[in-house]
């Protein structure tokens, strides 16, 4: 992007150099759009709850909504970072365990850099989210139990 801005700012003369300014402008615009997209993606919550569903945002067009009745719990794991040039680097992962009876949630295509979804396990890579810890997994499990309890008591009424 800096090269594109330098091309735009340089004092080229004549119509023969106009194409260089056009290319510089296009490269600058595409670079700026890419940076804005990355910033927007980094600000997205990977997990959210709307009261009845767990919303999983792993780079799909919109978050995937999984009924809370299918969510069994949260675990802390470890796996590859998938960072370029850091093939051996490992990061903490948050794993969401889904019930075996949830056949429609056995496999969902997601962005590989953000996580994976296979065999009733959703793995959220710690590379691109808040620091993951056992304390976070415990808080998520406690919150899941609270929400499930309130849903059960609402259903009994």
LINSUL-V298362 format. One record per pair of residues at least 12 apart in sequence whose C-alpha atoms are under 8 Angstrom apart, sorted by the first residue. I is the first residue (numbers start at 0). GAP is how many residues later the second one is. If there is no record, write none. Layout:
I/GAP  I/GAP
This chain:
0/26  0/27  0/30  0/31  1/26  2/21  3/19  3/20  3/21  3/23  3/24  4/19  4/20  4/23  6/13  6/14  6/17  7/13  7/16  7/17  40/18  41/86  41/87  43/13  44/12  45/12  45/78  45/83  50/96  51/15  51/16  51/99  52/12  52/13  52/14  52/15  53/12  53/13  53/14  53/17  57/52  57/53  57/56  57/57  57/66  58/51  58/52  58/55  59/49  59/50  59/51  65/39  67/80  68/79  69/28  69/29  69/31  69/32  70/25  70/26  70/27  70/28  71/24  71/25  71/26  71/27  72/23  72/24  72/25  72/68  72/71  73/20  73/21  73/22  73/23  73/63  73/64  73/66  73/67  74/19  74/20  74/21  74/22  74/59  74/62  75/16  75/17  75/18  75/19  75/56  75/57  75/58  75/61  76/15  76/16  76/17  76/18  77/12  77/13  77/14  77/15  78/12  78/13  78/14  78/46  80/32  80/44  80/45  80/46  81/31  90/34  90/35  90/36  91/33  91/34  91/35  91/40  91/41  92/30  92/31  92/32  92/33  92/39  93/29  93/30  93/31  93/32  93/38  93/43  94/26  94/27  94/28  94/29  95/25  95/26  95/27  96/23  96/24  96/25  97/22  97/23  97/24  98/21  99/20  101/18  104/15  105/12  105/13  105/14  105/15  106/12  106/13  112/12  113/13  113/14
